């Protein structure tokens, strides 16, 4: 199982909330980080989730696909971010 999803499940985050978080990650990653921060996770679990989300985009892609969401929005957002950096 995807470690990000596993961390969320271990913290008793519902499947619906998990899907919503990953949907938000595909649409607006900064807002998703805020949403994750408001889940009420214990600090050690919150830190683990945030580190996984920030350092391993492959895990996000795998989670999005396993949840049946569309990853193309993530790719589009990444391309826009890369354009704005130059």
PEJO-V131281 format. One record per backbone hydrogen bond with DSSP energy under -0.5 kcal/mol. NH is the residue of the N-H (numbers start at 0). CO is the residue of the C=O. Records with the same first field share a line. If there is no record, write none. Layout:
BEGIN
NH = CO + CO
END
This chain:
BEGIN
5 = 1
6 = 2
7 = 3
8 = 4
9 = 5
10 = 6
11 = 8
12 = 7
17 = 13
18 = 14
19 = 15
20 = 16
21 = 17
22 = 18
23 = 19
24 = 20
25 = 21
26 = 22
27 = 23
31 = 27
32 = 28
33 = 29
34 = 30
35 = 31
36 = 32
37 = 33 + 34
38 = 35
44 = 41
45 = 41
46 = 42
47 = 43
48 = 44
49 = 45
50 = 46
51 = 47
52 = 48
53 = 49
54 = 50
55 = 51
58 = 55
59 = 55
60 = 56
61 = 57
62 = 58
63 = 59
64 = 60
65 = 61
66 = 62
67 = 64
68 = 63
70 = 68
72 = 69
73 = 70
74 = 70
75 = 71
76 = 72
77 = 73
78 = 74
79 = 75
80 = 76
81 = 77
82 = 78
83 = 79
84 = 80
85 = 81 + 82
END
